[in-house]
Amino acid sequence: MAKLIKKSPKPVYNDKKELLIQDLIEVLEKLDFTVRVEKGVFKGGFCMLREQKVFLLNKNLDQEKKISILVKNIAESDSDNIFLKPNIRELVEREKGSEKLL
């Protein structure tokens, strides 16, 4: 008897989360990073490529993971001197606060 193979559920696409991801990418660009969204066996993070600051983000991650990675890395960078939208500032401050607790 043949086994029934279930497909994994498609990730839910949320326009508001996608806008937030784009806003977070803009923050990284203000910090002089070139943001590249690519496929690969990585999650994302900062790197140096021929003396150029690059931020890589895996395009296959779900939206929640992308947001988490972007916020965590922005919190680790020097984002105090640039304008952040209030919702982004709140996420970054919350991430900085959780680092102090650890």
VOZA-26250 format. One record per residue: x, y, z of N, C-alpha, C in turn; residue in three letters; residue number from 1. Coordinates in Angstrom, 2 decimals, decimal comma. Layout:
N
+---------+---------+---------+---------+---------+---------+---------+---------+---------+------+------+
|     n.u |     n.v |     n.w |    ca.u |    ca.v |    ca.w |     c.u |     c.v |     c.w | resn | resi |
+---------+---------+---------+---------+---------+---------+---------+---------+---------+------+------+
|       X |       Y |       Z |       X |       Y |       Z |       X |       Y |       Z |  ALA |  NUM |
...
+---------+---------+---------+---------+---------+---------+---------+---------+---------+------+------+
# end
This chain:
102
+---------+---------+---------+---------+---------+---------+---------+---------+---------+------+------+
|     n.u |     n.v |     n.w |    ca.u |    ca.v |    ca.w |     c.u |     c.v |     c.w | resn | resi |
+---------+---------+---------+---------+---------+---------+---------+---------+---------+------+------+
|    0,84 |   -1,17 |    0,00 |    0,00 |    0,00 |    0,00 |    0,89 |    1,25 |    0,00 |  MET |    1 |
|    0,56 |    2,22 |   -0,81 |    1,35 |    3,45 |   -0,93 |    1,11 |    4,36 |    0,26 |  ALA |    2 |
|    2,16 |    5,01 |    0,67 |    2,05 |    5,97 |    1,76 |    1,65 |    7,32 |    1,20 |  LYS |    3 |
|    0,87 |    8,02 |    1,95 |    0,45 |    9,36 |    1,58 |    1,45 |   10,37 |    2,12 |  LEU |    4 |
|    2,00 |   11,17 |    1,23 |    2,98 |   12,17 |    1,64 |    2,28 |   13,51 |    1,74 |  ILE |    5 |
|    2,38 |   14,10 |    2,92 |    1,75 |   15,40 |    3,14 |    2,73 |   16,51 |    2,79 |  LYS |    6 |
|    2,23 |   17,52 |    2,11 |    3,05 |   18,68 |    1,81 |    3,10 |   19,58 |    3,03 |  LYS |    7 |
|    4,24 |   20,22 |    3,21 |    4,32 |   21,17 |    4,32 |    3,48 |   22,39 |    3,96 |  SER |    8 |
|    2,86 |   22,98 |    4,97 |    2,00 |   24,14 |    4,69 |    2,81 |   25,31 |    4,17 |  PRO |    9 |
|    2,23 |   26,05 |    3,23 |    2,91 |   27,23 |    2,70 |    2,96 |   28,30 |    3,78 |  LYS |   10 |
|    4,08 |   29,01 |    3,86 |    4,14 |   30,10 |    4,84 |    3,13 |   31,18 |    4,48 |  PRO |   11 |
|    2,55 |   31,76 |    5,51 |    1,57 |   32,81 |    5,31 |    2,30 |   34,12 |    5,01 |  VAL |   12 |
|    1,91 |   34,78 |    3,94 |    2,52 |   36,04 |    3,54 |    1,71 |   37,18 |    4,12 |  TYR |   13 |
|    2,38 |   38,05 |    4,86 |    1,71 |   39,16 |    5,51 |    2,31 |   40,47 |    4,97 |  ASN |   14 |
|    1,47 |   41,31 |    4,37 |    1,94 |   42,57 |    3,79 |    2,57 |   43,50 |    4,82 |  ASP |   15 |
|    2,00 |   43,55 |    6,03 |    2,53 |   44,44 |    7,07 |    3,93 |   44,00 |    7,49 |  LYS |   16 |
|    4,13 |   42,69 |    7,60 |    5,45 |   42,18 |    7,96 |    6,45 |   42,45 |    6,85 |  LYS |   17 |
|    6,01 |   42,33 |    5,61 |    6,90 |   42,59 |    4,48 |    7,31 |   44,06 |    4,45 |  GLU |   18 |
|    6,39 |   44,96 |    4,78 |    6,73 |   46,39 |    4,88 |    7,74 |   46,63 |    5,99 |  LEU |   19 |
|    7,56 |   45,96 |    7,12 |    8,50 |   46,08 |    8,23 |    9,88 |   45,59 |    7,81 |  LEU |   20 |
|    9,94 |   44,48 |    7,08 |   11,22 |   43,96 |    6,61 |   11,89 |   44,99 |    5,70 |  ILE |   21 |
|   11,13 |   45,61 |    4,82 |   11,70 |   46,62 |    3,92 |   12,20 |   47,83 |    4,71 |  GLN |   22 |
|   11,45 |   48,24 |    5,75 |   11,89 |   49,35 |    6,59 |   13,19 |   49,02 |    7,33 |  ASP |   23 |
|   13,29 |   47,78 |    7,81 |   14,50 |   47,36 |    8,52 |   15,70 |   47,31 |    7,56 |  LEU |   24 |
|   15,46 |   46,89 |    6,33 |   16,53 |   46,88 |    5,33 |   16,99 |   48,31 |    5,04 |  ILE |   25 |
|   16,05 |   49,25 |    4,99 |   16,40 |   50,66 |    4,78 |   17,28 |   51,19 |    5,92 |  GLU |   26 |
|   17,00 |   50,75 |    7,14 |   17,83 |   51,16 |    8,29 |   19,27 |   50,68 |    8,09 |  VAL |   27 |
|   19,42 |   49,43 |    7,66 |   20,76 |   48,91 |    7,42 |   21,47 |   49,68 |    6,30 |  LEU |   28 |
|   20,71 |   50,09 |    5,31 |   21,30 |   50,87 |    4,22 |   21,73 |   52,25 |    4,73 |  GLU |   29 |
|   20,98 |   52,82 |    5,68 |   21,39 |   54,09 |    6,29 |   22,69 |   53,93 |    7,08 |  LYS |   30 |
|   22,92 |   52,71 |    7,58 |   24,14 |   52,41 |    8,32 |   25,29 |   52,02 |    7,37 |  LEU |   31 |
|   25,11 |   52,30 |    6,08 |   26,13 |   52,06 |    5,05 |   26,39 |   50,58 |    4,77 |  ASP |   32 |
|   25,38 |   49,75 |    4,91 |   25,50 |   48,34 |    4,55 |   24,82 |   48,12 |    3,21 |  PHE |   33 |
|   25,42 |   47,27 |    2,40 |   24,76 |   46,79 |    1,20 |   24,00 |   45,54 |    1,62 |  THR |   34 |
|   22,69 |   45,53 |    1,40 |   21,86 |   44,41 |    1,84 |   21,62 |   43,50 |    0,64 |  VAL |   35 |
|   21,93 |   42,23 |    0,83 |   21,72 |   41,23 |   -0,22 |   20,83 |   40,13 |    0,33 |  ARG |   36 |
|   19,71 |   39,88 |   -0,35 |   18,78 |   38,82 |    0,04 |   18,98 |   37,69 |   -0,96 |  VAL |   37 |
|   19,54 |   36,58 |   -0,47 |   19,93 |   35,49 |   -1,36 |   19,60 |   34,14 |   -0,75 |  GLU |   38 |
|   19,64 |   33,11 |   -1,61 |   19,46 |   31,74 |   -1,15 |   20,79 |   31,21 |   -0,65 |  LYS |   39 |
|   20,72 |   30,27 |    0,29 |   21,95 |   29,66 |    0,77 |   21,71 |   28,92 |    2,07 |  GLY |   40 |
|   22,80 |   28,41 |    2,63 |   22,74 |   27,67 |    3,88 |   23,25 |   28,59 |    4,99 |  VAL |   41 |
|   22,49 |   29,63 |    5,26 |   22,82 |   30,60 |    6,29 |   21,52 |   31,30 |    6,69 |  PHE |   42 |
|   21,55 |   31,98 |    7,82 |   20,38 |   32,74 |    8,25 |   20,53 |   34,20 |    7,84 |  LYS |   43 |
|   21,60 |   34,80 |    8,25 |   21,84 |   36,19 |    7,89 |   22,76 |   36,85 |    8,88 |  GLY |   44 |
|   23,37 |   37,93 |    8,45 |   24,24 |   38,68 |    9,33 |   25,21 |   39,55 |    8,56 |  GLY |   45 |
|   26,05 |   40,26 |    9,32 |   27,02 |   41,17 |    8,75 |   28,24 |   40,41 |    8,24 |  PHE |   46 |
|   28,87 |   40,95 |    7,20 |   30,16 |   40,45 |    6,75 |   30,87 |   41,55 |    5,98 |  CYS |   47 |
|   32,16 |   41,36 |    5,77 |   32,96 |   42,29 |    4,98 |   33,34 |   41,58 |    3,68 |  MET |   48 |
|   33,12 |   42,26 |    2,57 |   33,44 |   41,71 |    1,26 |   34,26 |   42,76 |    0,52 |  LEU |   49 |
|   35,56 |   42,51 |    0,41 |   36,47 |   43,46 |   -0,24 |   36,33 |   44,86 |    0,34 |  ARG |   50 |
|   36,40 |   44,95 |    1,64 |   36,31 |   46,22 |    2,39 |   34,97 |   46,92 |    2,24 |  GLU |   51 |
|   33,95 |   46,19 |    1,85 |   32,59 |   46,74 |    1,74 |   31,73 |   46,06 |    2,79 |  GLN |   52 |
|   30,95 |   46,86 |    3,52 |   30,07 |   46,32 |    4,55 |   28,82 |   45,72 |    3,88 |  LYS |   53 |
|   28,60 |   44,43 |    4,12 |   27,48 |   43,72 |    3,49 |   26,66 |   43,04 |    4,57 |  VAL |   54 |
|   25,34 |   43,06 |    4,38 |   24,45 |   42,30 |    5,25 |   23,74 |   41,29 |    4,37 |  PHE |   55 |
|   23,90 |   40,00 |    4,69 |   23,25 |   38,93 |    3,95 |   22,01 |   38,46 |    4,70 |  LEU |   56 |
|   20,95 |   38,20 |    3,95 |   19,71 |   37,70 |    4,54 |   19,20 |   36,58 |    3,65 |  LEU |   57 |
|   18,88 |   35,45 |    4,26 |   18,39 |   34,29 |    3,51 |   16,96 |   34,53 |    3,06 |  ASN |   58 |
|   16,73 |   34,47 |    1,76 |   15,39 |   34,75 |    1,22 |   14,40 |   33,64 |    1,50 |  LYS |   59 |
|   14,86 |   32,45 |    1,90 |   13,96 |   31,33 |    2,16 |   13,42 |   31,28 |    3,59 |  ASN |   60 |
|   13,89 |   32,18 |    4,45 |   13,39 |   32,22 |    5,82 |   11,98 |   32,80 |    5,84 |  LEU |   61 |
|   11,19 |   32,40 |    6,85 |    9,87 |   33,00 |    6,97 |   10,00 |   34,44 |    7,49 |  ASP |   62 |
|    8,94 |   35,18 |    7,37 |    8,99 |   36,61 |    7,68 |    9,38 |   36,88 |    9,13 |  GLN |   63 |
|    8,89 |   36,08 |   10,07 |    9,21 |   36,29 |   11,48 |   10,72 |   36,15 |   11,72 |  GLU |   64 |
|   11,34 |   35,15 |   11,11 |   12,78 |   34,94 |   11,27 |   13,56 |   36,09 |   10,67 |  LYS |   65 |
|   13,14 |   36,56 |    9,49 |   13,82 |   37,69 |    8,86 |   13,78 |   38,91 |    9,76 |  LYS |   66 |
|   12,60 |   39,20 |   10,30 |   12,45 |   40,36 |   11,19 |   13,35 |   40,21 |   12,41 |  ILE |   67 |
|   13,34 |   39,03 |   13,00 |   14,15 |   38,78 |   14,18 |   15,64 |   39,00 |   13,91 |  SER |   68 |
|   16,13 |   38,47 |   12,80 |   17,54 |   38,60 |   12,45 |   17,89 |   40,06 |   12,18 |  ILE |   69 |
|   17,04 |   40,75 |   11,45 |   17,30 |   42,16 |   11,14 |   17,33 |   43,01 |   12,40 |  LEU |   70 |
|   16,34 |   42,85 |   13,27 |   16,27 |   43,65 |   14,50 |   17,46 |   43,35 |   15,40 |  VAL |   71 |
|   17,81 |   42,09 |   15,54 |   18,93 |   41,72 |   16,40 |   20,23 |   42,36 |   15,92 |  LYS |   72 |
|   20,46 |   42,34 |   14,62 |   21,69 |   42,92 |   14,09 |   21,68 |   44,44 |   14,13 |  ASN |   73 |
|   20,53 |   45,06 |   13,94 |   20,45 |   46,52 |   14,06 |   20,71 |   46,93 |   15,51 |  ILE |   74 |
|   20,20 |   46,16 |   16,46 |   20,43 |   46,46 |   17,88 |   21,91 |   46,38 |   18,24 |  ALA |   75 |
|   22,64 |   45,49 |   17,57 |   24,07 |   45,34 |   17,84 |   24,91 |   46,43 |   17,18 |  GLU |   76 |
|   24,34 |   47,10 |   16,19 |   25,09 |   48,15 |   15,49 |   24,86 |   49,50 |   16,15 |  SER |   77 |
|   25,50 |   50,52 |   15,63 |   25,38 |   51,87 |   16,19 |   24,23 |   52,61 |   15,50 |  ASP |   78 |
|   23,01 |   52,32 |   15,93 |   21,83 |   52,92 |   15,31 |   21,28 |   54,10 |   16,10 |  SER |   79 |
|   22,00 |   54,53 |   17,13 |   21,52 |   55,63 |   17,97 |   21,56 |   56,98 |   17,25 |  ASP |   80 |
|   22,43 |   57,11 |   16,26 |   22,63 |   58,40 |   15,61 |   21,78 |   58,60 |   14,36 |  ASN |   81 |
|   20,90 |   57,65 |   14,04 |   20,07 |   57,80 |   12,85 |   18,60 |   57,77 |   13,25 |  ILE |   82 |
|   17,76 |   58,34 |   12,38 |   16,32 |   58,35 |   12,66 |   15,75 |   56,98 |   12,39 |  PHE |   83 |
|   14,99 |   56,48 |   13,36 |   14,26 |   55,22 |   13,20 |   12,78 |   55,50 |   13,42 |  LEU |   84 |
|   11,95 |   54,90 |   12,61 |   10,51 |   55,02 |   12,81 |   10,18 |   54,50 |   14,20 |  LYS |   85 |
|    9,13 |   55,03 |   14,83 |    8,82 |   54,64 |   16,22 |    8,64 |   53,13 |   16,41 |  PRO |   86 |
|    8,00 |   52,45 |   15,46 |    7,80 |   51,00 |   15,63 |    9,13 |   50,25 |   15,54 |  ASN |   87 |
|   10,03 |   50,72 |   14,69 |   11,33 |   50,08 |   14,57 |   12,18 |   50,39 |   15,80 |  ILE |   88 |
|   12,14 |   51,64 |   16,26 |   12,88 |   52,03 |   17,47 |   12,46 |   51,16 |   18,65 |  ARG |   89 |
|   11,15 |   50,92 |   18,76 |   10,63 |   50,09 |   19,86 |   11,18 |   48,66 |   19,78 |  GLU |   90 |
|   11,20 |   48,08 |   18,59 |   11,73 |   46,73 |   18,42 |   13,21 |   46,66 |   18,77 |  LEU |   91 |
|   13,96 |   47,67 |   18,32 |   15,40 |   47,69 |   18,58 |   15,68 |   47,88 |   20,07 |  VAL |   92 |
|   14,96 |   48,79 |   20,70 |   15,14 |   49,02 |   22,14 |   14,77 |   47,78 |   22,95 |  GLU |   93 |
|   13,71 |   47,10 |   22,54 |   13,30 |   45,88 |   23,23 |   14,40 |   44,82 |   23,10 |  ARG |   94 |
|   15,01 |   44,72 |   21,92 |   16,09 |   43,76 |   21,70 |   17,31 |   44,14 |   22,54 |  GLU |   95 |
|   17,63 |   45,41 |   22,62 |   18,76 |   45,85 |   23,45 |   18,48 |   45,57 |   24,92 |  LYS |   96 |
|   17,24 |   45,73 |   25,35 |   16,86 |   45,45 |   26,73 |   16,97 |   43,99 |   27,06 |  GLY |   97 |
|   16,62 |   43,12 |   26,12 |   16,69 |   41,67 |   26,38 |   18,15 |   41,21 |   26,46 |  SER |   98 |
|   19,07 |   41,90 |   25,75 |   20,49 |   41,56 |   25,83 |   21,03 |   41,86 |   27,23 |  GLU |   99 |
|   20,54 |   42,94 |   27,85 |   21,02 |   43,32 |   29,19 |   20,58 |   42,31 |   30,24 |  LYS |  100 |
|   19,42 |   41,65 |   30,00 |   18,91 |   40,69 |   30,96 |   19,74 |   39,41 |   30,97 |  LEU |  101 |
|   20,40 |   39,10 |   29,87 |   21,16 |   37,84 |   29,78 |   22,48 |   37,93 |   30,42 |  LEU |  102 |
+---------+---------+---------+---------+---------+---------+---------+---------+---------+------+------+
# end
